[in-house]
Amino acid sequence: MDERLTLLKEISELPGVPGYEDEVRKYIEAKMAGISEVTRDNLGSVICRKAGASPEPKIMMAGHMDEIGMLVTYITKEGFLKFQTLGGWWSQVMLAQRVVVKSSSGDILGIIGSKPPHILKPEERNKTVDPSEMFIDIGASSKEEAEKMGVLPGDPVVPVSPFAEMKNPKYLLGKAWDNRIGCVIFMEVIKNLQGVEHPNTVYGVGTVQEEVGLRGATTSVHSIDPDIGFALEVDIPGDTPGVKEHEAQARLGKGPSILLYDRSMVGHRRLRDFVVETARSAGIPLQFNSMPGGGTDAGSIHTNRSGVPSLVLGVPARYIHSHAGIIHRDDVDAAITLMTEVVKRLDRATAQAIKGQ
């Protein structure tokens, strides 16, 4: 397993639901120590600063550390755990999935359950089960036994989904691609810049709590006050059965994509043009997509202070906001190469032209 593949495996398997990103943050800090200046903001986002030939323009690359998960809210007298979802779960993918409760006494394995379909009325059986009707079974016979195991309300709950290379090893199966991919991209870009002159200062930021409201991006962008912003993300591909071509244009293995529009931001046109020209001149494949729902950290970045020209660069990922997703290795490599080239070319004059100054 090569170094980048090892990075993808390790960071995918780390637990890090919104508000509980500690293990991901420590991992990034350890990996980036010595190749960038590493700090944190007061909410817990990790900021990796790589100085170049000039302090400006300041370029912010954000990848959020958190993944969708759950939070224990209540223990029933029978020992089952009720929970609050953290992030946008689609309830149809939740039942019968394994999870780990991150308790103060260690990891506790559980499974998400609900009332059995065999005893539901016909009209109930045809409805999607709401998360409020679900529970986590940790094999406890009572509330007291669950508490003795170490469970407390407020404990985070993480999906269980080990990393795996598929039969075609270009396809990588794992959890939390949304958005450990963004973290991998900025980490690898900064690594690529070692010993390479670049006419700017780069900030790679692992943000917290994106899945519950872009919160880490809001605080970290204020700390950095960048000239140009990028959200490094996953993108919704349209290469699975049932998706119409106009609904999602990205395809796995065809390169990273620019997200032109989502609910939180309209991509900056001149920055888009600069990235497109960079990709063309470097021979890097590039796709385009738009998404009527959802949002990214760029939604907070672009409205900072007097405004930050921002863009979302995504890696197509199937089945996000579920326990496991699939990405293509070539798309990851191309996204890292593209962002490296963008940084190497983004000097003060180019940044000012993008701003329209």
C-alpha positions in Angstrom: 0.0 0.0 0.0 1.6 3.3 -1.1 1.9 6.3 1.2 -1.2 8.2 -0.2 -3.4 5.1 -0.1 -2.3 4.5 3.5 -3.3 8.1 4.3 -6.7 7.6 2.7 -7.3 4.4 4.7 -6.2 5.8 8.1 -8.0 9.1 7.9 -11.2 7.4 6.6 -11.4 5.0 9.5 -10.9 7.6 12.2 -14.0 8.6 14.2 -15.0 12.2 14.0 -18.7 13.2 14.2 -19.6 16.9 14.5 -18.3 18.3 17.8 -16.1 15.3 18.4 -13.4 15.6 15.8 -10.5 15.2 18.2 -8.9 12.1 16.8 -9.0 13.5 13.2 -7.5 16.7 14.4 -4.6 15.0 16.3 -3.9 12.9 13.2 -3.7 15.9 10.9 -1.5 17.8 13.4 0.9 14.9 13.7 1.1 14.4 9.9 1.6 18.2 9.2 4.1 18.9 12.0 7.4 19.9 10.5 6.0 20.8 7.0 3.7 23.6 8.1 2.9 25.8 11.0 0.0 24.1 12.8 -2.4 26.0 15.1 -6.1 25.7 16.2 -8.9 28.1 16.4 -11.0 28.2 19.6 -13.7 25.9 18.1 -11.2 23.2 17.3 -10.5 23.6 13.6 -6.9 22.9 12.7 -5.0 25.5 10.6 -1.9 24.4 8.7 0.0 27.5 7.4 2.6 27.1 4.6 4.4 30.3 3.9 5.6 31.0 0.3 7.5 33.8 -1.3 4.9 36.4 -0.3 2.5 36.8 2.7 -0.2 37.6 0.2 -2.4 36.5 -1.4 -3.6 34.3 1.4 -5.2 31.1 0.0 -7.5 29.1 2.2 -8.2 25.4 1.4 -10.9 24.0 3.7 -11.8 20.3 4.2 -14.1 19.5 7.0 -13.0 16.8 9.5 -16.4 15.8 10.7 -18.6 13.0 9.3 -22.3 12.3 9.8 -23.0 10.4 13.0 -25.2 10.3 16.1 -25.3 11.5 19.7 -26.7 9.5 22.6 -29.6 11.4 24.1 -31.4 8.9 26.4 -31.0 5.4 27.8 -34.3 3.5 28.2 -34.9 1.4 31.3 -34.4 -1.7 29.1 -30.9 -0.5 28.1 -31.5 0.7 24.6 -30.0 4.0 23.4 -32.1 6.8 21.8 -30.1 9.2 19.7 -30.0 12.5 17.8 -28.6 12.4 14.3 -25.7 14.7 13.6 -25.8 15.7 9.9 -28.1 14.8 7.1 -28.8 11.1 7.5 -31.2 9.5 5.0 -33.3 7.3 7.3 -33.6 4.5 4.7 -29.9 3.7 5.0 -29.7 3.6 8.8 -31.4 0.4 10.0 -29.4 -2.7 10.9 -26.1 -0.9 10.5 -23.3 -1.4 13.0 -22.1 1.6 15.0 -19.6 2.3 17.8 -20.5 4.3 20.9 -17.4 6.3 21.9 -17.9 6.1 25.7 -15.5 7.3 28.4 -14.7 3.7 29.2 -13.9 2.8 25.5 -15.7 1.7 22.3 -19.0 -0.1 22.6 -20.4 -1.9 19.6 -24.0 -1.5 18.8 -26.6 -2.0 16.0 -29.4 0.4 14.9 -32.8 -1.3 15.4 -36.5 -0.5 15.2 -39.9 -2.2 15.7 -39.8 -5.4 13.6 -41.7 -5.2 10.2 -43.4 -8.5 11.0 -45.6 -6.9 13.6 -46.3 -3.7 11.8 -49.7 -2.9 10.2 -49.6 -2.8 6.4 -49.8 1.0 6.2 -46.9 1.3 8.7 -44.8 -1.2 6.8 -44.9 1.0 3.7 -43.5 4.0 5.5 -39.9 4.9 6.0 -38.9 4.6 9.7 -38.1 7.9 11.3 -34.9 8.1 13.3 -36.9 9.1 16.3 -38.4 5.6 16.3 -35.0 3.9 16.1 -32.7 2.9 18.9 -29.2 1.5 19.3 -28.9 -2.0 20.8 -25.6 -2.4 22.7 -26.5 -5.8 24.3 -27.4 -4.3 27.6 -30.3 -5.7 29.7 -31.1 -2.5 31.6 -30.3 1.2 31.9 -28.1 0.3 34.9 -26.1 -2.2 32.8 -25.7 0.3 30.0 -24.4 2.9 32.5 -22.0 0.3 34.0 -20.6 -0.2 30.4 -19.8 3.5 30.5 -22.5 5.0 28.3 -23.7 8.5 29.1 -26.0 10.9 27.3 -23.8 13.1 25.0 -21.6 10.2 23.9 -20.9 10.3 20.1 -21.8 7.4 17.9 -19.8 6.5 14.8 -20.6 4.3 11.8 -18.6 1.1 11.4 -17.2 0.8 7.9 -13.6 -0.5 7.4 -11.6 0.8 4.4 -11.2 -1.6 1.5 -9.8 -1.6 -2.1 -12.5 -3.1 -4.3 -11.8 -5.8 -7.0 -10.8 -3.0 -9.3 -8.3 -1.3 -6.9 -9.0 2.1 -8.3 -12.3 2.0 -6.5 -11.9 2.7 -2.8 -14.7 1.8 -0.3 -14.8 3.5 3.1 -16.7 5.8 5.5 -16.3 9.5 5.9 -15.2 10.4 2.4 -17.4 13.3 3.1 -15.1 14.9 4.0 -11.8 13.4 4.9 -11.1 13.6 1.1 -10.9 17.4 1.5 -8.4 16.9 4.4 -6.3 14.6 2.3 -6.2 17.1 -0.6 -4.9 20.0 1.4 -2.5 17.8 3.3 -1.0 16.5 0.1 -1.0 19.9 -1.6 1.1 21.3 1.2 3.4 18.3 1.1 3.8 18.9 -2.7 4.9 22.5 -2.0 7.9 21.5 0.1 10.9 23.0 -1.6 8.7 24.5 -4.3 8.4 28.3 -4.6 4.9 29.6 -4.6 4.0 33.3 -4.7 1.5 33.3 -1.7 0.8 31.9 1.7 -1.4 28.8 1.9 -3.7 27.7 4.7 -4.9 24.2 4.8 -7.8 24.0 7.3 -9.5 21.0 8.8 -12.8 22.5 9.9 -15.2 21.2 12.5 -19.0 20.9 12.5 -19.6 21.4 8.8 -22.3 18.9 8.8 -24.4 20.8 11.3 -24.0 24.3 10.0 -20.6 25.2 8.5 -19.5 26.3 12.0 -15.7 25.6 11.8 -15.4 27.4 8.5 -17.1 30.5 10.0 -14.6 30.8 12.8 -11.4 29.8 10.9 -12.0 32.0 8.0 -12.3 35.0 10.4 -8.9 34.0 11.9 -7.2 33.7 8.5 -9.0 36.5 6.5 -8.0 35.0 3.2 -8.0 36.6 -0.3 -9.1 33.4 -2.1 -11.1 30.5 -0.7 -11.5 26.9 -1.7 -13.8 24.3 -0.2 -12.3 20.8 -1.0 -15.2 18.4 -1.0 -17.0 15.4 -2.4 -19.4 15.7 -5.3 -22.6 13.8 -6.2 -21.9 11.6 -9.2 -24.6 10.7 -11.7 -23.2 7.3 -12.9 -25.5 5.0 -10.9 -28.8 3.6 -12.1 -31.8 5.8 -11.9 -30.0 9.2 -12.0 -30.8 11.3 -15.0 -27.9 13.0 -16.8 -29.0 16.5 -16.0 -29.5 15.7 -12.3 -25.8 15.0 -11.6 -23.1 15.3 -14.3 -20.0 14.0 -12.5 -18.6 10.5 -13.1 -16.1 8.5 -11.1 -12.7 8.3 -12.7 -13.2 11.3 -14.9 -11.5 13.9 -12.7 -12.4 16.3 -10.0 -15.4 18.7 -10.5 -16.2 22.3 -10.0 -19.5 22.8 -8.1 -21.1 25.7 -9.9 -24.0 26.2 -7.5 -25.4 24.9 -4.2 -27.8 26.2 -1.6 -25.0 28.0 0.2 -23.0 29.7 -2.6 -22.8 30.5 -6.3 -19.3 29.7 -7.5 -17.1 32.8 -8.3 -16.9 33.1 -12.1 -13.4 34.6 -12.5 -12.0 32.0 -10.0 -13.7 29.3 -12.0 -12.1 30.5 -15.2 -8.7 30.6 -13.6 -9.1 27.0 -12.3 -10.4 25.8 -15.7 -7.5 27.4 -17.5 -5.0 25.9 -15.0 -6.5 22.4 -15.5 -6.4 22.8 -19.3 -2.8 24.0 -19.5 -1.7 21.2 -17.1 -3.7 18.5 -18.9 -5.8 17.6 -15.8 -9.4 16.3 -16.4 -12.1 18.5 -14.9 -15.9 18.1 -14.6 -18.7 20.4 -13.7 -21.7 19.9 -11.5 -24.5 21.8 -9.6 -26.6 20.9 -6.6 -29.9 22.5 -5.7 -29.6 21.3 -2.1 -26.8 21.1 0.5 -23.9 23.4 1.1 -20.2 23.5 1.8 -17.7 25.4 3.9 -17.4 27.8 1.0 -20.8 29.1 2.0 -19.2 30.6 5.1 -15.9 31.4 3.5 -17.1 33.6 0.7 -19.1 35.9 2.9 -16.3 36.7 5.3 -15.8 40.4 6.0 -15.9 42.2 2.7 -16.1 39.0 0.7 -13.8 36.2 -0.5 -13.9 34.9 -4.1 -14.5 31.2 -3.5 -15.0 27.9 -5.3 -15.8 24.3 -4.5 -13.6 21.6 -5.9 -15.0 18.1 -5.4 -14.1 14.5 -5.8 -17.1 12.4 -7.0 -18.2 10.0 -4.2 -21.1 7.5 -4.4 -23.4 7.0 -1.5 -22.4 9.9 0.8 -24.3 10.5 4.0 -24.5 6.8 4.6 -22.2 4.3 6.3 -20.0 3.7 3.3 -19.1 5.4 0.0 -17.0 4.7 -3.1 -14.4 7.1 -4.6 -11.9 6.6 -7.5 -8.2 6.9 -6.8 -7.6 8.8 -10.1 -10.0 11.6 -9.1 -8.2 12.0 -5.8 -4.8 12.2 -7.5 -6.0 14.6 -10.1 -7.6 16.9 -7.5 -4.3 17.1 -5.6 -2.4 17.8 -8.7 -4.8 20.5 -9.8 -4.9 22.3 -6.5 -1.1 22.2 -6.4 -0.9 23.8 -9.8 -3.5 26.4 -8.8 -1.5 27.4 -5.7 1.8 27.7 -7.7 0.2 30.1 -10.1 -2.0 32.2 -7.8 0.1 35.3 -7.3 -0.9 38.8 -6.1 -1.7 40.1 -9.6 -3.9 37.1 -10.4 -5.7 37.3 -7.1 -6.4 41.0 -7.7 -7.7 40.2 -11.2 -10.0 37.6 -9.8 -11.3 40.1 -7.3 -11.9 42.6 -10.2 -9.4 45.1 -8.8 
